[in-house]
Amino acid sequence: MRSVVVINSETMGRGSDELGGVLMASFLRKLAASSDRPERMLFYNAAVKLLAEGSPVLDAIEHLESSGVDLVACGTCVEYFGLKRKMKAGRIGSMDGIVADLMKTDRIVTI
């Protein structure tokens, strides 16, 4: 696998959650507009909310998915946040799949 982007939060960086939300939105929209996209994106912990109903970045997420990026949400996390019926993009995966993806990729970028 060429590259995987790991997103583990709804926000980017530490400090202000408001600023972090702005940064995450900017990152995802710039990535969606880029011609150099990862093969897969893994979302875990609160980041799974980015794939669900009400996500402020659903436009970018849907564009990434429609352009061929495989979006994978941690199933345990989706269950924990009660989002199973609210998922709007991506697919629900398992920790076994996440571990396998991370171990066979050439490049991991964690946001």
VENHUJO-V398658 format. One record per pair of residues at least 6 apart in sequence whose ideal C-beta (glycine too) atoms are under 6 Angstrom apart, sorted by the first residue. I is the first residue (numbers start at 0). GAP is how many residues later the second one is. D is the distance in Angstrom with one decimal. If there is no record, write none. Layout:
# VENHUJO-V398658
i->I gap->GAP d->D
i->I gap->GAP d->D
This chain:
# VENHUJO-V398658
i->0 gap->38 d->5.5
i->0 gap->103 d->5.5
i->0 gap->104 d->4.4
i->1 gap->37 d->4.9
i->1 gap->104 d->5.7
i->2 gap->35 d->4.5
i->2 gap->104 d->4.2
i->3 gap->34 d->5.9
i->3 gap->36 d->5.0
i->3 gap->97 d->5.8
i->3 gap->101 d->4.5
i->3 gap->104 d->5.3
i->4 gap->33 d->4.6
i->4 gap->36 d->4.6
i->4 gap->104 d->4.9
i->5 gap->36 d->4.9
i->5 gap->104 d->4.5
i->6 gap->36 d->5.1
i->6 gap->40 d->4.3
i->6 gap->104 d->4.9
i->7 gap->36 d->5.5
i->7 gap->37 d->5.1
i->7 gap->39 d->5.4
i->8 gap->37 d->5.6
i->8 gap->38 d->5.5
i->9 gap->36 d->4.9
i->9 gap->39 d->5.5
i->10 gap->6 d->5.3
i->10 gap->9 d->2.8
i->10 gap->10 d->5.2
i->10 gap->13 d->5.5
i->11 gap->8 d->5.1
i->11 gap->11 d->3.9
i->11 gap->12 d->4.3
i->11 gap->15 d->5.9
i->11 gap->99 d->6.0
i->12 gap->7 d->5.2
i->24 gap->32 d->5.0
i->27 gap->29 d->4.9
i->27 gap->32 d->4.0
i->28 gap->31 d->4.5
i->31 gap->28 d->4.4
i->31 gap->31 d->4.2
i->31 gap->32 d->5.0
i->36 gap->32 d->5.3
i->39 gap->30 d->4.3
i->40 gap->28 d->5.9
i->40 gap->30 d->5.2
i->41 gap->30 d->5.2
i->41 gap->56 d->5.6
i->42 gap->30 d->4.9
i->43 gap->30 d->3.8
i->43 gap->33 d->5.2
i->44 gap->32 d->5.7
i->47 gap->25 d->4.5
i->47 gap->29 d->4.6
i->47 gap->30 d->5.2
i->49 gap->7 d->5.7
i->50 gap->10 d->6.0
i->50 gap->22 d->5.3
i->50 gap->36 d->5.8
i->50 gap->38 d->4.8
i->50 gap->39 d->4.6
i->51 gap->31 d->4.7
i->51 gap->34 d->4.5
i->51 gap->35 d->5.5
i->52 gap->33 d->4.2
i->52 gap->35 d->5.5
i->57 gap->30 d->5.9
i->60 gap->28 d->4.7
i->61 gap->27 d->5.4
i->64 gap->6 d->5.4
i->64 gap->24 d->5.1
i->70 gap->18 d->5.8
i->70 gap->19 d->3.2
i->71 gap->21 d->4.1
i->72 gap->17 d->5.2
i->72 gap->19 d->5.3
i->74 gap->17 d->4.7
i->74 gap->19 d->5.4
i->77 gap->6 d->5.6
i->77 gap->14 d->5.5
